[in-house]
């Protein structure tokens, strides 16, 4: 079977001046993940590589370019999950790690735990020799200026999710030639969030989930809403009932909108190589590589493609 990777750069009201960088960024990350799969890498390797590319890209709210909390600090969250074994690793509120997704993978592979937070996650990173950077190096000039514009938490964050200061998550899902699926999600969280706030991204079943029996999902959107409906697992529960990936995603996002007034998006891949990218926000930058074709979009119902290598 053919291996597939799908990535997203966050479901939110992406402003025009970030649109091209967002689409170019997800296309590059999808190519990166696909290159890993073509080289014989696993789905797990592919989602880590794709998310690392997004974390390294300052256009996205993850790693370098992350949103700043109420005190103007970076606090990063990430999860990775292996659909073959249901093994998962996550980190929350880490502040001087360039690629939190790689630290999350280390939690999965080198500890008996699933989530490490704050100081504990940073101590663990130190113990395994993971490179750290001064936190200021992760802050872009753009983000600092945006934070300075409104250096207090605005009321009604959900409503503000459709405004241009809301900034969101990145993620990837993949299936490899052995039919194993994996997901990874990473974020800097909401701008002006309270110190120590953790959203959906590093929480298993909410920000992401992967199971070879049904598929892999990475979510994006208003974190508290996603947590309330355990969005990733909700989507896969519809898949398990025989619905298509797109219908499962649409139904779940609609439920989240109706039940808790939350907006968001999700990418999904099945063990057989089917995939979907769905969102209820104004825009979501996404890209997928399936059989040497690079698919991508930004607007609702938009599905553009080009031959890989063009």
C-alpha positions as CSV (number, residue, x, y, z in Angstrom):
1,X,0.0,0.0,0.0
2,X,1.1,3.6,-0.5
3,X,2.3,5.7,2.4
4,X,0.5,9.0,3.1
5,X,1.3,12.0,5.2
6,X,-1.0,14.9,6.0
7,X,-0.1,18.1,7.9
8,X,-1.8,21.2,9.2
9,X,-0.6,24.6,10.3
10,X,-3.6,25.5,12.5
11,X,-7.3,26.2,12.1
12,X,-7.9,29.9,12.6
13,X,-8.6,33.2,10.8
14,X,-5.2,33.3,9.1
15,X,-4.6,36.9,8.0
16,X,-3.7,37.6,4.4
17,X,-0.1,38.6,5.3
18,X,0.5,35.1,6.7
19,X,-1.5,33.1,4.2
20,X,1.3,32.4,1.7
21,X,3.9,31.6,4.4
22,X,1.4,29.2,6.0
23,X,0.6,27.3,2.8
24,X,4.3,27.2,1.7
25,X,5.2,26.0,5.2
26,X,2.7,23.1,5.3
27,X,3.7,22.1,1.8
28,X,7.4,21.9,2.8
29,X,6.5,20.0,6.0
30,X,4.4,17.5,4.0
31,X,7.3,17.0,1.6
32,X,9.6,16.4,4.6
33,X,7.3,13.8,6.1
34,X,6.9,12.1,2.7
35,X,10.6,12.0,2.1
36,X,11.0,10.1,5.4
37,X,8.3,7.6,4.3
38,X,9.9,7.1,0.9
39,X,13.2,6.4,2.6
40,X,11.6,3.5,4.5
41,X,10.9,5.5,7.7
42,X,7.9,4.7,9.9
43,X,4.7,6.7,10.3
44,X,6.1,7.8,13.6
45,X,9.3,9.1,12.0
46,X,7.3,10.9,9.4
47,X,5.0,12.8,11.7
48,X,8.0,13.8,14.0
49,X,9.9,15.1,10.9
50,X,6.9,17.0,9.6
51,X,6.1,18.6,12.9
52,X,9.7,19.5,13.5
53,X,9.7,21.4,10.2
54,X,6.6,23.3,11.3
55,X,8.1,24.0,14.8
56,X,11.2,25.4,13.1
57,X,9.1,27.7,10.8
58,X,8.4,31.1,12.5
59,X,5.1,31.4,10.5
60,X,3.5,28.9,12.9
61,X,2.6,28.9,16.6
62,X,4.9,26.1,17.7
63,X,8.6,26.0,18.7
64,X,10.2,29.0,17.0
65,X,7.5,31.6,16.6
66,X,5.3,30.4,19.5
67,X,2.6,32.6,21.1
68,X,3.4,34.3,24.4
69,X,1.5,33.9,27.6
70,X,0.1,36.6,29.9
71,X,3.6,37.3,31.2
72,X,5.2,37.4,27.8
73,X,6.8,33.9,28.1
74,X,6.9,30.9,25.8
75,X,5.2,27.7,27.1
76,X,5.2,24.8,24.6
77,X,3.0,21.7,24.5
78,X,3.3,18.6,22.2
79,X,2.1,15.0,21.8
80,X,3.1,12.1,19.6
81,X,1.3,8.7,19.4
82,X,2.1,5.3,17.8
83,X,-1.1,3.6,16.4
84,X,0.6,0.2,16.4
85,X,1.1,0.0,20.2
86,X,-1.0,2.9,21.5
87,X,2.3,4.2,23.0
88,X,2.2,8.0,23.5
89,X,4.5,10.7,24.9
90,X,3.7,14.3,25.6
91,X,5.1,17.5,27.2
92,X,3.4,20.6,28.5
93,X,4.6,24.0,29.5
94,X,8.2,23.6,28.4
95,X,10.1,26.8,27.6
96,X,13.5,26.4,26.1
97,X,13.2,23.4,23.7
98,X,13.3,24.1,20.0
99,X,11.4,20.9,19.0
100,X,8.9,19.8,21.8
101,X,7.7,17.0,19.5
102,X,11.1,15.3,19.8
103,X,11.0,15.6,23.6
104,X,7.5,14.1,23.5
105,X,8.8,11.2,21.6
106,X,11.6,10.7,24.1
107,X,9.1,10.7,26.9
108,X,7.3,7.9,25.0
109,X,10.4,5.8,24.3
110,X,12.6,6.5,27.3
111,X,10.2,6.7,30.3
112,X,7.3,4.7,31.6
113,X,5.1,7.9,31.6
114,X,2.9,9.6,29.0
115,X,3.1,13.3,30.0
116,X,5.8,15.4,31.6
117,X,5.2,19.1,32.4
118,X,7.2,22.2,33.1
119,X,10.3,21.8,35.1
120,X,10.1,18.1,35.1
121,X,10.0,18.0,31.3
122,X,13.0,20.4,31.1
123,X,14.9,18.3,33.7
124,X,14.2,15.2,31.6
125,X,15.4,17.0,28.4
126,X,18.6,17.8,30.3
127,X,19.1,14.3,31.5
128,X,19.0,12.8,27.9
129,X,21.2,15.5,26.5
130,X,18.6,17.3,24.4
131,X,19.8,20.7,23.3
132,X,18.2,23.7,24.9
133,X,18.1,27.3,23.7
134,X,17.6,30.5,25.6
135,X,13.8,31.0,25.5
136,X,14.2,34.4,23.9
137,X,15.5,32.7,20.8
138,X,12.1,31.1,20.2
139,X,10.4,34.5,20.3
140,X,10.0,36.3,16.9
141,X,9.9,40.0,16.5
142,X,6.4,39.7,15.0
143,X,5.1,37.8,18.1
144,X,6.6,40.3,20.5
145,X,5.0,43.2,18.7
146,X,1.6,41.4,18.6
147,X,1.9,40.7,22.3
148,X,2.8,44.3,23.1
149,X,-0.3,45.5,21.3
150,X,-2.6,43.9,23.9
151,X,-0.6,42.9,26.9
152,X,-3.6,41.7,28.8
153,X,-5.9,38.8,28.3
154,X,-8.9,39.7,26.1
155,X,-12.3,38.6,27.2
156,X,-14.1,35.9,25.2
157,X,-11.2,34.0,23.8
158,X,-13.5,31.8,21.7
159,X,-15.0,34.7,19.9
160,X,-11.5,36.1,19.4
161,X,-10.5,32.8,17.8
162,X,-11.9,34.3,14.6
163,X,-9.8,37.5,15.0
164,X,-6.4,38.0,13.6
165,X,-4.6,37.9,17.0
166,X,-5.6,34.2,17.6
167,X,-2.8,31.9,16.5
168,X,-2.8,28.2,16.5
169,X,-1.4,24.7,16.5
170,X,0.5,22.5,14.0
171,X,0.2,18.7,13.5
172,X,0.7,15.7,11.3
173,X,-0.7,12.3,10.7
174,X,0.7,9.5,8.6
175,X,0.3,5.9,7.5
176,X,3.4,3.9,6.4
177,X,3.7,1.1,3.9
178,X,3.2,-1.4,6.7
179,X,-0.2,0.1,7.5
180,X,0.9,1.6,10.8
181,X,-0.5,5.1,11.7
182,X,0.8,7.8,13.9
183,X,0.0,11.4,14.9
184,X,1.8,14.4,16.3
185,X,0.6,17.8,17.5
186,X,2.6,20.8,18.8
187,X,1.7,24.3,19.9
188,X,2.6,27.5,21.8
189,X,-1.0,27.7,22.9
190,X,-3.2,30.8,23.1
191,X,-1.6,34.2,23.1
192,X,-2.1,35.8,26.6
193,X,-3.0,32.5,28.2
194,X,-2.6,32.2,31.9
195,X,0.8,31.0,33.1
196,X,0.7,27.2,33.3
197,X,-2.4,26.9,31.1
198,X,-2.4,23.6,29.1
199,X,-4.8,23.2,26.1
200,X,-5.8,20.2,24.1
201,X,-2.6,19.6,22.1
202,X,-0.7,17.4,24.5
203,X,-3.7,15.6,25.8
204,X,-4.3,12.1,24.4
205,X,-7.7,11.8,22.7
206,X,-8.1,15.5,22.4
207,X,-5.2,17.1,20.5
208,X,-4.4,13.8,18.8
209,X,-5.0,10.1,18.8
210,X,-3.7,7.2,16.7
211,X,-4.9,3.6,16.6
212,X,-4.1,1.1,13.8
213,X,-7.6,-0.3,14.2
214,X,-9.2,3.0,13.1
215,X,-6.8,5.8,12.1
216,X,-4.8,8.8,13.3
217,X,-6.0,12.4,14.0
218,X,-4.4,15.7,14.8
219,X,-6.6,18.5,16.0
220,X,-6.5,22.3,16.0
221,X,-8.7,25.0,17.3
222,X,-10.0,26.4,20.6
223,X,-8.3,24.1,23.1
224,X,-10.8,24.2,25.9
225,X,-13.6,23.3,23.5
226,X,-11.6,20.4,22.0
227,X,-10.9,19.1,25.5
228,X,-14.6,19.1,26.4
229,X,-15.5,16.9,23.5
230,X,-12.3,14.9,23.3
231,X,-12.3,15.8,19.6
232,X,-9.6,13.4,18.2
233,X,-11.2,10.3,19.8
234,X,-14.7,11.5,18.9
235,X,-13.7,11.6,15.2
236,X,-12.3,8.1,15.4
237,X,-15.5,6.8,17.1
238,X,-17.5,7.9,14.1
239,X,-14.9,6.2,11.8
240,X,-15.3,3.0,13.8
241,X,-19.1,3.2,13.1
242,X,-18.4,3.0,9.4
243,X,-18.6,6.7,8.5
244,X,-16.1,8.3,6.1
245,X,-13.1,10.3,7.4
246,X,-14.6,13.6,6.1
247,X,-18.0,12.9,7.5
248,X,-16.6,11.8,10.8
249,X,-14.6,15.0,11.1
250,X,-17.5,17.2,9.9
251,X,-19.9,15.6,12.4
252,X,-17.5,16.0,15.3
253,X,-16.7,19.6,14.5
254,X,-20.4,20.4,14.1
255,X,-21.0,18.7,17.5
256,X,-18.3,20.8,19.1
257,X,-19.8,24.0,17.6
258,X,-23.3,23.2,18.7
259,X,-22.4,21.9,22.1
260,X,-19.7,24.3,23.3
261,X,-19.6,26.9,20.6
262,X,-16.0,25.9,19.7
263,X,-14.4,26.1,16.3
264,X,-11.5,24.1,15.0
265,X,-10.1,21.6,12.5
266,X,-8.7,18.2,12.1
267,X,-6.6,16.0,9.8
268,X,-7.2,12.3,9.6
269,X,-5.6,9.3,7.9
270,X,-6.8,5.7,7.9
271,X,-4.7,2.5,7.9
272,X,-5.7,1.9,4.3
273,X,-4.4,5.3,3.2
274,X,-7.6,7.4,3.0
275,X,-7.3,10.9,4.4
276,X,-9.2,14.1,5.1
277,X,-8.6,17.7,6.1
278,X,-11.6,19.4,7.6
279,X,-12.2,22.7,9.5
280,X,-15.0,25.0,10.9
281,X,-12.8,28.1,11.2
282,X,-12.3,30.7,8.4
283,X,-9.1,29.0,7.2
284,X,-6.7,26.1,7.9
285,X,-3.4,25.7,6.0
286,X,-3.0,22.0,5.3
287,X,-1.1,19.7,2.9
288,X,-0.9,16.0,2.1
289,X,1.4,13.8,0.0
290,X,-0.4,10.8,-1.5
291,X,1.2,8.8,-4.4
292,X,3.6,11.5,-5.6
293,X,0.8,14.1,-5.6
294,X,1.0,17.1,-3.2
295,X,-2.4,18.2,-2.2
296,X,-3.0,21.5,-0.2
297,X,-5.5,24.1,0.7
298,X,-6.3,27.1,2.9
299,X,-10.0,28.0,2.4
300,X,-13.1,25.8,3.0
301,X,-13.6,23.2,0.3
302,X,-10.3,24.2,-1.4
303,X,-8.3,21.2,-2.7
304,X,-5.4,22.1,-5.0
305,X,-2.7,19.7,-6.2
306,X,0.6,19.5,-7.9
307,X,3.0,16.8,-8.9
308,X,5.7,16.3,-6.3
309,X,8.9,17.9,-7.4
310,X,7.2,20.8,-9.2
